[in-house]
């Protein structure tokens, strides 16, 4: 009927310290990404496809972190980690859907930069508003049916042993460790979906940036190269943070010896990346900095 999320109970002396840290992080995520959403909507200089995607990405980050962090804060506050079977399944389903959306949206943002740099004359046509909206909608809905089916598959397994999840939210790897019987097929399905929703978008991003770099290197002026690279640097940083930690967590071999490291990597792609997103884009993008100065005292 219910599971118990261990979270960070293995370090009870730091429970209140962690609560304070994660509460501050959540506020930073809401404010930082909220400001980016606001300025990309109202500032006339940011009404371009690049910032349209950035605003949607910031909204996604708020939704993504809100699936796990408020629950973790409540568990740290109450010192109890019990979560019902249905709530656990719901949390996992939304987490997987939003995670797939983030992978696709990062690929769309890379495609936008690729078209802007490699085919600037056709950019207004290829990235017209209808196309941009279609790409965002496709990113949001593409993974929903598959991830809903994967959640149903995981929670249809027999859980006849311990109900204690050694994690701070309902994720696939720690839940599979609690399942009884042969789960080889389930693990293979997880790897296949991991390749589909993590590896394929990453390979697309890699392909886009290979073309971007080859185009930039052909530019005659160093100033042009610097400007082109600067428009991509923020996106590359976010991609490396998100994909690096997610890949290690989901595609590495299963082991009981590194559960602490699994939690740490999970913190990176569930909490720290959404926190760093507005910081990275505001520090590395002069247009965003200029727009922020108009709205912030």
NORQUIJO-V907402 format. One record per helix or strand. SS is the DSSP state (H for helix, E for strand). FROM is the first residue (numbers start at 1). LEN is the number of residues. If there is no record, write none. Layout:
# NORQUIJO-V907402
SS | FROM | LEN
SS | FROM | LEN
This chain:
# NORQUIJO-V907402
E | 2 | 4
H | 9 | 34
H | 44 | 3
H | 49 | 18
H | 69 | 10
E | 82 | 3
H | 85 | 34
H | 120 | 7
H | 129 | 13
H | 144 | 12
E | 164 | 2
H | 172 | 5
H | 184 | 34
H | 222 | 30
H | 259 | 26
H | 286 | 10
